[in-house]
Amino acid sequence: MPHEGEPLEQLGFLTIGSFDPADPGPGHESTLAVIELGERLGFDSAWLRHRHLQPGISSPVAVLAAATQRTSRIRLGTAVTPLGWENPLRLAEDLATVDVLSGGRLHPGVSVGPPMHFERVRAALYPDTADAEDFSYERVLRLLRLLRGERASPFRGTEGIEVFSDRVEPHSPGLASRVWYGGASLRSAAWAGQQGLNLLTSSVVRAEGSEDFAEIQASHLRAFRAAHPAGAAARASQGLVVIPTDSATPAQRDRYAAYVAARTPRTRSPQGPGRMLFAPDLLGTGEEIAAQLHAHAGYREVREVVFALPFGFEHEDYVQLLTDIAGRLGPALGWRPAGGVP
């Protein structure tokens, strides 16, 4: 694991893809431009987060389909798709289509549970079946079976001039092995390991037996690998918000500091009845953030990271942050950019 002096192997970033509801086009274009920049800077992966009924990317799979045509190397992922909003069969078709378009670069991240604010949206989302919907881990298993090419219909053959398959089409071999589970609890981390999935750790965790975020995240990673057939070789990624300031202007540094200060109080104790604990944002130069990460119990359990970009910043801020993550923070962690980028 990457203690100080041991190199980080994979570096990715996550964005929410904010936009102006009155004019959503520029925000979506900005998200695609950020992904293109990430590829040029040598990032290993770019991930989109779902935001339903909010001014953030509501359909990452559609946006990633566009990104497949504007990139050639960088891996593309969702972190995460909440399956409570999705029909697993239809989602499997969309994911397989985008994976084919990308040449096998798609890494779907998923989670389960009822949709956020379910009581507000159930009449629109599941007007006839809300009480019958299964929001358990079984929803992930259904998706995996469909991605693996298991039977989706009892019929395969020709009717008249139309040909029908009994599996999801297109079928993209290997896609199921690239599914990640986004877990915020010890139980979810262990379950993901038992199923042989990859694990995306969250910047929000359930406080169970401890109120130390780093130790909780580390315990999830250890439980995941202990349950995974691949053991220590099982893929897991750490997620935190990092805000390097190496090339930031004074005005940017002031705004970034205000952003972190406004969000810090919620990191001091578990929030709400679910006792959810938020990770502190990491602000400073690349060298300063690297020192914090090397001291972080969760970071010491991973070989790859997906750093989250802050919400609501301007496009030029994201350009500065990505440039500093790739050019300052990454090298301070021993990471080398992909694709031959110097």
BALOBA-1460 file (C-alpha; in Angstrom, 3 decimals):
// residues 342
<rec num="1" residu="m" x="0.000" y="0.000" z="0.000"/>
<rec num="2" residu="p" x="1.269" y="3.540" z="-0.792"/>
<rec num="3" residu="h" x="3.071" y="4.695" z="2.339"/>
<rec num="4" residu="e" x="5.359" y="7.631" z="1.722"/>
<rec num="5" residu="g" x="7.881" y="6.590" z="-0.911"/>
<rec num="6" residu="e" x="5.577" y="4.022" z="-2.514"/>
<rec num="7" residu="p" x="3.996" y="5.240" z="-5.778"/>
<rec num="8" residu="l" x="0.304" y="5.697" z="-6.386"/>
<rec num="9" residu="e" x="-0.633" y="3.539" z="-9.372"/>
<rec num="10" residu="q" x="-3.901" y="5.042" z="-10.672"/>
<rec num="11" residu="l" x="-5.187" y="8.604" z="-10.480"/>
<rec num="12" residu="g" x="-8.725" y="9.578" z="-11.453"/>
<rec num="13" residu="f" x="-11.126" y="12.450" z="-10.831"/>
<rec num="14" residu="l" x="-14.858" y="12.800" z="-10.234"/>
<rec num="15" residu="t" x="-17.102" y="15.701" z="-11.216"/>
<rec num="16" residu="i" x="-20.762" y="16.514" z="-10.664"/>
<rec num="17" residu="g" x="-21.077" y="18.402" z="-13.962"/>
<rec num="18" residu="s" x="-23.005" y="21.468" z="-12.754"/>
<rec num="19" residu="f" x="-25.009" y="23.603" z="-15.186"/>
<rec num="20" residu="d" x="-27.409" y="26.537" z="-15.350"/>
<rec num="21" residu="p" x="-31.000" y="25.161" z="-15.561"/>
<rec num="22" residu="a" x="-31.945" y="28.103" z="-17.779"/>
<rec num="23" residu="d" x="-29.152" y="27.286" z="-20.228"/>
<rec num="24" residu="p" x="-27.840" y="23.745" z="-19.597"/>
<rec num="25" residu="g" x="-25.793" y="23.388" z="-22.773"/>
<rec num="26" residu="p" x="-22.622" y="25.222" z="-21.657"/>
<rec num="27" residu="g" x="-22.418" y="23.250" z="-18.409"/>
<rec num="28" residu="h" x="-22.602" y="19.938" z="-20.236"/>
<rec num="29" residu="e" x="-19.999" y="21.128" z="-22.727"/>
<rec num="30" residu="s" x="-17.765" y="22.182" z="-19.835"/>
<rec num="31" residu="t" x="-18.009" y="18.666" z="-18.373"/>
<rec num="32" residu="l" x="-16.943" y="17.116" z="-21.674"/>
<rec num="33" residu="a" x="-14.084" y="19.609" z="-21.993"/>
<rec num="34" residu="v" x="-12.928" y="18.704" z="-18.470"/>
<rec num="35" residu="i" x="-12.859" y="15.002" z="-19.415"/>
<rec num="36" residu="e" x="-10.853" y="15.832" z="-22.551"/>
<rec num="37" residu="l" x="-8.434" y="17.867" z="-20.442"/>
<rec num="38" residu="g" x="-8.118" y="14.960" z="-18.016"/>
<rec num="39" residu="e" x="-7.030" y="12.694" z="-20.854"/>
<rec num="40" residu="r" x="-4.465" y="15.231" z="-22.097"/>
<rec num="41" residu="l" x="-3.052" y="15.590" z="-18.587"/>
<rec num="42" residu="g" x="-2.584" y="11.835" z="-18.302"/>
<rec num="43" residu="f" x="-5.302" y="10.990" z="-15.760"/>
<rec num="44" residu="d" x="-6.163" y="7.298" z="-15.724"/>
<rec num="45" residu="s" x="-9.916" y="7.778" z="-15.269"/>
<rec num="46" residu="a" x="-12.750" y="10.327" z="-15.237"/>
<rec num="47" residu="w" x="-15.990" y="9.720" z="-13.360"/>
<rec num="48" residu="l" x="-19.400" y="11.408" z="-13.326"/>
<rec num="49" residu="r" x="-21.776" y="11.579" z="-10.386"/>
<rec num="50" residu="h" x="-25.577" y="11.358" z="-10.726"/>
<rec num="51" residu="r" x="-27.739" y="14.281" z="-9.679"/>
<rec num="52" residu="h" x="-31.481" y="13.670" z="-10.141"/>
<rec num="53" residu="l" x="-33.869" y="16.659" z="-10.175"/>
<rec num="54" residu="q" x="-30.899" y="18.975" z="-9.559"/>
<rec num="55" residu="p" x="-28.714" y="21.185" z="-11.799"/>
<rec num="56" residu="g" x="-26.057" y="18.488" z="-12.121"/>
<rec num="57" residu="i" x="-25.578" y="15.674" z="-14.643"/>
<rec num="58" residu="s" x="-28.722" y="13.523" z="-14.447"/>
<rec num="59" residu="s" x="-27.662" y="11.090" z="-17.170"/>
<rec num="60" residu="p" x="-23.943" y="10.338" z="-16.858"/>
<rec num="61" residu="v" x="-24.236" y="7.383" z="-19.222"/>
<rec num="62" residu="a" x="-25.471" y="9.680" z="-21.989"/>
<rec num="63" residu="v" x="-22.715" y="12.208" z="-21.302"/>
<rec num="64" residu="l" x="-20.094" y="9.442" z="-21.247"/>
<rec num="65" residu="a" x="-21.389" y="8.239" z="-24.617"/>
<rec num="66" residu="a" x="-20.434" y="11.672" z="-25.966"/>
<rec num="67" residu="a" x="-17.105" y="11.488" z="-24.115"/>
<rec num="68" residu="t" x="-16.245" y="8.207" z="-25.860"/>
<rec num="69" residu="q" x="-16.164" y="10.097" z="-29.152"/>
<rec num="70" residu="r" x="-13.907" y="12.860" z="-27.795"/>
<rec num="71" residu="t" x="-11.344" y="10.688" z="-25.988"/>
<rec num="72" residu="s" x="-9.384" y="7.577" z="-26.867"/>
<rec num="73" residu="r" x="-7.610" y="6.348" z="-23.745"/>
<rec num="74" residu="i" x="-8.983" y="7.582" z="-20.421"/>
<rec num="75" residu="r" x="-11.314" y="5.205" z="-18.560"/>
<rec num="76" residu="l" x="-14.843" y="6.513" z="-18.034"/>
<rec num="77" residu="g" x="-16.961" y="5.738" z="-14.978"/>
<rec num="78" residu="t" x="-20.039" y="6.590" z="-12.939"/>
<rec num="79" residu="a" x="-19.563" y="7.227" z="-9.226"/>
<rec num="80" residu="v" x="-22.168" y="6.225" z="-8.595"/>
<rec num="81" residu="t" x="-25.370" y="5.274" z="-10.367"/>
<rec num="82" residu="p" x="-28.061" y="4.773" z="-7.670"/>
<rec num="83" residu="l" x="-29.909" y="1.709" z="-8.961"/>
<rec num="84" residu="g" x="-33.111" y="2.668" z="-7.175"/>
<rec num="85" residu="w" x="-33.702" y="5.089" z="-10.057"/>
<rec num="86" residu="e" x="-32.935" y="2.509" z="-12.752"/>
<rec num="87" residu="n" x="-34.395" y="-0.535" z="-14.481"/>
<rec num="88" residu="p" x="-31.432" y="-2.951" z="-14.489"/>
<rec num="89" residu="l" x="-32.260" y="-4.381" z="-17.925"/>
<rec num="90" residu="r" x="-32.499" y="-0.982" z="-19.599"/>
<rec num="91" residu="l" x="-29.406" y="0.216" z="-17.775"/>
<rec num="92" residu="a" x="-27.508" y="-2.885" z="-18.910"/>
<rec num="93" residu="e" x="-28.355" y="-2.037" z="-22.534"/>
<rec num="94" residu="d" x="-27.136" y="1.545" z="-22.118"/>
<rec num="95" residu="l" x="-23.935" y="0.537" z="-20.322"/>
<rec num="96" residu="a" x="-23.070" y="-2.121" z="-22.883"/>
<rec num="97" residu="t" x="-23.688" y="0.324" z="-25.728"/>
<rec num="98" residu="v" x="-21.375" y="2.950" z="-24.214"/>
<rec num="99" residu="d" x="-18.752" y="0.304" z="-23.455"/>
<rec num="100" residu="v" x="-18.767" y="-0.783" z="-27.093"/>
<rec num="101" residu="l" x="-18.473" y="2.845" z="-28.222"/>
<rec num="102" residu="s" x="-15.553" y="3.387" z="-25.845"/>
<rec num="103" residu="g" x="-13.654" y="0.283" z="-26.856"/>
<rec num="104" residu="g" x="-14.022" y="-1.295" z="-23.421"/>
<rec num="105" residu="r" x="-13.206" y="1.751" z="-21.276"/>
<rec num="106" residu="l" x="-16.430" y="1.973" z="-19.230"/>
<rec num="107" residu="h" x="-16.336" y="1.391" z="-15.454"/>
<rec num="108" residu="p" x="-19.871" y="1.586" z="-14.042"/>
<rec num="109" residu="g" x="-20.124" y="2.387" z="-10.350"/>
<rec num="110" residu="v" x="-23.436" y="1.571" z="-8.680"/>
<rec num="111" residu="s" x="-25.175" y="1.650" z="-5.303"/>
<rec num="112" residu="v" x="-28.495" y="0.451" z="-3.910"/>
<rec num="113" residu="g" x="-31.211" y="1.676" z="-1.570"/>
<rec num="114" residu="p" x="-34.431" y="3.641" z="-2.107"/>
<rec num="115" residu="p" x="-34.089" y="6.775" z="-4.236"/>
<rec num="116" residu="m" x="-33.196" y="9.907" z="-2.307"/>
<rec num="117" residu="h" x="-36.367" y="11.658" z="-1.105"/>
<rec num="118" residu="f" x="-38.367" y="8.668" z="-2.316"/>
<rec num="119" residu="e" x="-41.645" y="9.948" z="-0.895"/>
<rec num="120" residu="r" x="-41.366" y="13.024" z="-3.136"/>
<rec num="121" residu="v" x="-40.640" y="11.148" z="-6.359"/>
<rec num="122" residu="r" x="-42.321" y="7.759" z="-6.004"/>
<rec num="123" residu="a" x="-45.500" y="8.871" z="-7.814"/>
<rec num="124" residu="a" x="-43.489" y="9.997" z="-10.833"/>
<rec num="125" residu="l" x="-40.832" y="7.273" z="-10.757"/>
<rec num="126" residu="y" x="-42.866" y="4.179" z="-9.847"/>
<rec num="127" residu="p" x="-46.554" y="5.196" z="-9.964"/>
<rec num="128" residu="d" x="-47.800" y="1.595" z="-10.019"/>
<rec num="129" residu="t" x="-44.993" y="-0.452" z="-8.481"/>
<rec num="130" residu="a" x="-43.441" y="1.681" z="-5.708"/>
<rec num="131" residu="d" x="-44.428" y="-0.736" z="-2.946"/>
<rec num="132" residu="a" x="-43.170" y="-3.754" z="-4.885"/>
<rec num="133" residu="e" x="-39.773" y="-2.455" z="-5.973"/>
<rec num="134" residu="d" x="-36.758" y="-4.269" z="-4.528"/>
<rec num="135" residu="f" x="-34.031" y="-1.772" z="-3.614"/>
<rec num="136" residu="s" x="-31.740" y="-4.352" z="-2.021"/>
<rec num="137" residu="y" x="-28.402" y="-5.772" z="-3.171"/>
<rec num="138" residu="e" x="-30.395" y="-8.055" z="-5.480"/>
<rec num="139" residu="r" x="-30.760" y="-5.099" z="-7.841"/>
<rec num="140" residu="v" x="-26.973" y="-5.112" z="-8.348"/>
<rec num="141" residu="l" x="-26.970" y="-8.866" z="-8.898"/>
<rec num="142" residu="r" x="-29.687" y="-8.516" z="-11.548"/>
<rec num="143" residu="l" x="-27.578" y="-5.945" z="-13.376"/>
<rec num="144" residu="l" x="-24.487" y="-8.164" z="-13.177"/>
<rec num="145" residu="r" x="-26.338" y="-11.191" z="-14.555"/>
<rec num="146" residu="l" x="-27.604" y="-9.154" z="-17.484"/>
<rec num="147" residu="l" x="-24.154" y="-7.666" z="-18.213"/>
<rec num="148" residu="r" x="-22.653" y="-11.169" z="-18.166"/>
<rec num="149" residu="g" x="-25.047" y="-12.224" z="-20.904"/>
<rec num="150" residu="e" x="-27.352" y="-14.408" z="-18.831"/>
<rec num="151" residu="r" x="-30.852" y="-14.980" z="-20.137"/>
<rec num="152" residu="a" x="-33.152" y="-11.958" z="-20.170"/>
<rec num="153" residu="s" x="-35.938" y="-13.595" z="-22.199"/>
<rec num="154" residu="p" x="-37.075" y="-17.182" z="-22.753"/>
<rec num="155" residu="f" x="-37.130" y="-16.663" z="-26.522"/>
<rec num="156" residu="r" x="-34.272" y="-16.562" z="-28.998"/>
<rec num="157" residu="g" x="-34.901" y="-16.848" z="-32.696"/>
<rec num="158" residu="t" x="-36.697" y="-15.283" z="-35.660"/>
<rec num="159" residu="e" x="-40.251" y="-14.023" z="-35.904"/>
<rec num="160" residu="g" x="-41.075" y="-13.111" z="-39.474"/>
<rec num="161" residu="i" x="-38.118" y="-11.017" z="-40.593"/>
<rec num="162" residu="e" x="-37.038" y="-9.899" z="-37.091"/>
<rec num="163" residu="v" x="-34.278" y="-11.613" z="-35.111"/>
<rec num="164" residu="f" x="-34.468" y="-11.700" z="-31.319"/>
<rec num="165" residu="s" x="-31.826" y="-12.463" z="-28.684"/>
<rec num="166" residu="d" x="-32.395" y="-13.978" z="-25.250"/>
<rec num="167" residu="r" x="-29.692" y="-11.739" z="-23.747"/>
<rec num="168" residu="v" x="-29.022" y="-8.010" z="-23.547"/>
<rec num="169" residu="e" x="-27.659" y="-6.638" z="-26.803"/>
<rec num="170" residu="p" x="-25.104" y="-5.462" z="-27.493"/>
<rec num="171" residu="h" x="-23.144" y="-7.818" z="-25.301"/>
<rec num="172" residu="s" x="-19.811" y="-6.390" z="-24.190"/>
<rec num="173" residu="p" x="-17.526" y="-9.123" z="-22.800"/>
<rec num="174" residu="g" x="-15.644" y="-8.080" z="-19.693"/>
<rec num="175" residu="l" x="-17.950" y="-5.211" z="-18.737"/>
<rec num="176" residu="a" x="-19.366" y="-7.049" z="-15.704"/>
<rec num="177" residu="s" x="-15.843" y="-7.417" z="-14.293"/>
<rec num="178" residu="r" x="-15.477" y="-3.620" z="-14.423"/>
<rec num="179" residu="v" x="-18.496" y="-2.873" z="-12.203"/>
<rec num="180" residu="w" x="-17.699" y="-0.995" z="-8.975"/>
<rec num="181" residu="y" x="-19.829" y="-0.794" z="-5.855"/>
<rec num="182" residu="g" x="-20.032" y="2.464" z="-3.929"/>
<rec num="183" residu="g" x="-20.209" y="1.495" z="-0.279"/>
<rec num="184" residu="a" x="-20.580" y="3.757" z="2.769"/>
<rec num="185" residu="s" x="-20.874" y="1.049" z="5.437"/>
<rec num="186" residu="l" x="-18.825" y="-1.892" z="6.687"/>
<rec num="187" residu="r" x="-21.600" y="-4.261" z="5.626"/>
<rec num="188" residu="s" x="-21.651" y="-2.921" z="2.062"/>
<rec num="189" residu="a" x="-17.870" y="-3.102" z="1.754"/>
<rec num="190" residu="a" x="-17.822" y="-6.739" z="2.882"/>
<rec num="191" residu="w" x="-20.746" y="-7.597" z="0.589"/>
<rec num="192" residu="a" x="-18.991" y="-6.037" z="-2.409"/>
<rec num="193" residu="g" x="-15.953" y="-8.162" z="-1.645"/>
<rec num="194" residu="q" x="-18.008" y="-11.344" z="-1.364"/>
<rec num="195" residu="q" x="-19.488" y="-10.660" z="-4.813"/>
<rec num="196" residu="g" x="-16.065" y="-10.090" z="-6.389"/>
<rec num="197" residu="l" x="-16.879" y="-6.480" z="-7.257"/>
<rec num="198" residu="n" x="-14.518" y="-3.515" z="-7.265"/>
<rec num="199" residu="l" x="-15.010" y="-0.991" z="-4.433"/>
<rec num="200" residu="l" x="-15.388" y="2.783" z="-4.574"/>
<rec num="201" residu="t" x="-15.007" y="4.200" z="-1.085"/>
<rec num="202" residu="s" x="-17.033" y="7.303" z="-0.415"/>
<rec num="203" residu="s" x="-16.224" y="10.687" z="1.072"/>
<rec num="204" residu="v" x="-19.306" y="10.060" z="3.238"/>
<rec num="205" residu="v" x="-19.351" y="7.016" z="5.537"/>
<rec num="206" residu="r" x="-21.573" y="5.632" z="8.254"/>
<rec num="207" residu="a" x="-20.073" y="6.172" z="11.725"/>
<rec num="208" residu="e" x="-19.983" y="2.658" z="13.133"/>
<rec num="209" residu="g" x="-17.935" y="2.172" z="16.295"/>
<rec num="210" residu="s" x="-15.737" y="5.189" z="15.539"/>
<rec num="211" residu="e" x="-15.970" y="8.853" z="14.618"/>
<rec num="212" residu="d" x="-12.574" y="8.950" z="12.900"/>
<rec num="213" residu="f" x="-13.293" y="9.178" z="9.163"/>
<rec num="214" residu="a" x="-9.909" y="7.868" z="8.037"/>
<rec num="215" residu="e" x="-10.063" y="4.855" z="10.333"/>
<rec num="216" residu="i" x="-13.626" y="4.044" z="9.239"/>
<rec num="217" residu="q" x="-12.626" y="4.224" z="5.576"/>
<rec num="218" residu="a" x="-9.610" y="2.015" z="6.240"/>
<rec num="219" residu="s" x="-11.799" y="-0.539" z="8.038"/>
<rec num="220" residu="h" x="-14.098" y="-0.698" z="4.996"/>
<rec num="221" residu="l" x="-11.163" y="-1.340" z="2.684"/>
<rec num="222" residu="r" x="-9.774" y="-4.071" z="4.931"/>
<rec num="223" residu="a" x="-13.176" y="-5.763" z="5.228"/>
<rec num="224" residu="f" x="-13.633" y="-5.607" z="1.458"/>
<rec num="225" residu="r" x="-10.334" y="-7.315" z="0.696"/>
<rec num="226" residu="a" x="-10.803" y="-9.877" z="3.467"/>
<rec num="227" residu="a" x="-14.058" y="-10.966" z="1.802"/>
<rec num="228" residu="h" x="-12.904" y="-10.705" z="-1.841"/>
<rec num="229" residu="p" x="-11.707" y="-13.818" z="-3.716"/>
<rec num="230" residu="a" x="-8.700" y="-11.815" z="-4.989"/>
<rec num="231" residu="g" x="-7.725" y="-10.737" z="-1.501"/>
<rec num="232" residu="a" x="-5.069" y="-8.015" z="-1.445"/>
<rec num="233" residu="a" x="-5.190" y="-7.771" z="-5.256"/>
<rec num="234" residu="a" x="-8.867" y="-6.721" z="-5.253"/>
<rec num="235" residu="r" x="-9.359" y="-3.273" z="-6.799"/>
<rec num="236" residu="a" x="-10.494" y="-0.503" z="-4.479"/>
<rec num="237" residu="s" x="-10.337" y="3.261" z="-4.873"/>
<rec num="238" residu="q" x="-10.340" y="6.033" z="-2.306"/>
<rec num="239" residu="g" x="-12.514" y="9.089" z="-2.786"/>
<rec num="240" residu="l" x="-11.814" y="12.464" z="-1.163"/>
<rec num="241" residu="v" x="-12.175" y="16.128" z="-2.164"/>
<rec num="242" residu="v" x="-8.750" y="17.653" z="-2.833"/>
<rec num="243" residu="i" x="-8.147" y="21.326" z="-3.667"/>
<rec num="244" residu="p" x="-4.519" y="22.016" z="-4.621"/>
<rec num="245" residu="t" x="-3.584" y="25.677" z="-4.770"/>
<rec num="246" residu="d" x="-0.131" y="25.610" z="-6.417"/>
<rec num="247" residu="s" x="-1.082" y="27.663" z="-9.484"/>
<rec num="248" residu="a" x="-4.270" y="29.248" z="-8.083"/>
<rec num="249" residu="t" x="-4.654" y="33.025" z="-8.174"/>
<rec num="250" residu="p" x="-5.082" y="34.906" z="-4.887"/>
<rec num="251" residu="a" x="-8.803" y="35.278" z="-5.646"/>
<rec num="252" residu="q" x="-9.132" y="31.542" z="-6.248"/>
<rec num="253" residu="r" x="-7.297" y="30.734" z="-3.017"/>
<rec num="254" residu="d" x="-9.676" y="32.982" z="-1.071"/>
<rec num="255" residu="r" x="-12.751" y="31.356" z="-2.632"/>
<rec num="256" residu="y" x="-11.390" y="27.857" z="-2.056"/>
<rec num="257" residu="a" x="-10.648" y="28.629" z="1.589"/>
<rec num="258" residu="a" x="-14.175" y="29.989" z="2.079"/>
<rec num="259" residu="y" x="-15.636" y="26.868" z="0.447"/>
<rec num="260" residu="v" x="-13.726" y="24.561" z="2.769"/>
<rec num="261" residu="a" x="-14.535" y="26.642" z="5.846"/>
<rec num="262" residu="a" x="-18.269" y="26.483" z="5.082"/>
<rec num="263" residu="r" x="-18.159" y="22.682" z="4.732"/>
<rec num="264" residu="t" x="-15.857" y="21.888" z="7.656"/>
<rec num="265" residu="p" x="-18.426" y="21.981" z="10.524"/>
<rec num="266" residu="r" x="-20.261" y="18.925" z="9.155"/>
<rec num="267" residu="t" x="-17.037" y="16.889" z="9.285"/>
<rec num="268" residu="r" x="-16.655" y="17.213" z="13.054"/>
<rec num="269" residu="s" x="-19.396" y="14.798" z="14.098"/>
<rec num="270" residu="p" x="-21.857" y="12.297" z="12.529"/>
<rec num="271" residu="q" x="-24.858" y="13.896" z="10.851"/>
<rec num="272" residu="g" x="-28.531" y="12.884" z="10.983"/>
<rec num="273" residu="p" x="-30.224" y="9.691" z="12.119"/>
<rec num="274" residu="g" x="-27.991" y="7.658" z="9.818"/>
<rec num="275" residu="r" x="-24.899" y="9.006" z="11.617"/>
<rec num="276" residu="m" x="-23.209" y="9.877" z="8.332"/>
<rec num="277" residu="l" x="-19.685" y="11.259" z="8.635"/>
<rec num="278" residu="f" x="-18.235" y="13.556" z="5.960"/>
<rec num="279" residu="a" x="-14.553" y="13.603" z="5.054"/>
<rec num="280" residu="p" x="-12.701" y="16.885" z="5.523"/>
<rec num="281" residu="d" x="-11.727" y="18.584" z="2.274"/>
<rec num="282" residu="l" x="-7.958" y="18.673" z="1.696"/>
<rec num="283" residu="l" x="-6.763" y="22.200" z="0.802"/>
<rec num="284" residu="g" x="-3.184" y="23.322" z="0.200"/>
<rec num="285" residu="t" x="-0.263" y="22.870" z="-2.134"/>
<rec num="286" residu="g" x="0.293" y="19.530" z="-3.794"/>
<rec num="287" residu="e" x="3.101" y="18.751" z="-1.353"/>
<rec num="288" residu="e" x="0.935" y="19.671" z="1.647"/>
<rec num="289" residu="i" x="-1.983" y="17.524" z="0.470"/>
<rec num="290" residu="a" x="0.378" y="14.631" z="-0.290"/>
<rec num="291" residu="a" x="1.670" y="14.781" z="3.295"/>
<rec num="292" residu="q" x="-1.912" y="14.650" z="4.610"/>
<rec num="293" residu="l" x="-2.693" y="11.665" z="2.398"/>
<rec num="294" residu="h" x="0.405" y="9.736" z="3.448"/>
<rec num="295" residu="a" x="-0.815" y="10.160" z="7.044"/>
<rec num="296" residu="h" x="-4.396" y="9.116" z="6.147"/>
<rec num="297" residu="a" x="-5.346" y="5.576" z="7.212"/>
<rec num="298" residu="g" x="-7.750" y="5.171" z="4.287"/>
<rec num="299" residu="y" x="-5.236" y="6.291" z="1.688"/>
<rec num="300" residu="r" x="-2.668" y="3.852" z="3.034"/>
<rec num="301" residu="e" x="-5.033" y="0.993" z="2.091"/>
<rec num="302" residu="v" x="-5.304" y="1.807" z="-1.636"/>
<rec num="303" residu="r" x="-3.218" y="1.892" z="-4.789"/>
<rec num="304" residu="e" x="-5.615" y="4.104" z="-6.744"/>
<rec num="305" residu="v" x="-7.718" y="7.177" z="-6.035"/>
<rec num="306" residu="v" x="-10.615" y="9.078" z="-7.577"/>
<rec num="307" residu="f" x="-10.358" y="12.614" z="-6.240"/>
<rec num="308" residu="a" x="-13.627" y="14.568" z="-6.263"/>
<rec num="309" residu="l" x="-13.712" y="18.065" z="-7.735"/>
<rec num="310" residu="p" x="-15.594" y="20.582" z="-5.553"/>
<rec num="311" residu="f" x="-19.178" y="21.550" z="-6.376"/>
<rec num="312" residu="g" x="-20.158" y="24.790" z="-8.033"/>
<rec num="313" residu="f" x="-16.768" y="26.084" z="-9.185"/>
<rec num="314" residu="e" x="-16.117" y="27.831" z="-12.498"/>
<rec num="315" residu="h" x="-14.656" y="26.065" z="-15.524"/>
<rec num="316" residu="e" x="-11.309" y="27.856" z="-15.161"/>
<rec num="317" residu="d" x="-11.148" y="26.651" z="-11.545"/>
<rec num="318" residu="y" x="-11.478" y="23.046" z="-12.673"/>
<rec num="319" residu="v" x="-8.758" y="23.586" z="-15.262"/>
<rec num="320" residu="q" x="-6.440" y="24.884" z="-12.524"/>
<rec num="321" residu="l" x="-7.338" y="22.087" z="-10.107"/>
<rec num="322" residu="l" x="-6.881" y="19.284" z="-12.633"/>
<rec num="323" residu="t" x="-3.622" y="20.800" z="-13.861"/>
<rec num="324" residu="d" x="-2.268" y="20.969" z="-10.315"/>
<rec num="325" residu="i" x="-3.530" y="17.501" z="-9.379"/>
<rec num="326" residu="a" x="-1.796" y="16.004" z="-12.417"/>
<rec num="327" residu="g" x="1.291" y="18.207" z="-12.310"/>
<rec num="328" residu="r" x="1.912" y="18.721" z="-8.581"/>
<rec num="329" residu="l" x="-0.131" y="16.426" z="-6.314"/>
<rec num="330" residu="g" x="0.127" y="13.297" z="-8.456"/>
<rec num="331" residu="p" x="3.932" y="13.400" z="-8.746"/>
<rec num="332" residu="a" x="4.183" y="14.101" z="-5.000"/>
<rec num="333" residu="l" x="2.338" y="10.795" z="-4.540"/>
<rec num="334" residu="g" x="4.702" y="8.990" z="-6.905"/>
<rec num="335" residu="w" x="2.139" y="8.795" z="-9.716"/>
<rec num="336" residu="r" x="3.127" y="8.986" z="-13.359"/>
<rec num="337" residu="p" x="0.692" y="10.216" z="-16.027"/>
<rec num="338" residu="a" x="-0.664" y="7.775" z="-18.577"/>
<rec num="339" residu="g" x="-0.347" y="8.006" z="-22.329"/>
<rec num="340" residu="g" x="3.216" y="9.229" z="-22.434"/>
<rec num="341" residu="v" x="2.390" y="12.666" z="-21.009"/>
<rec num="342" residu="p" x="5.588" y="14.242" z="-19.602"/>
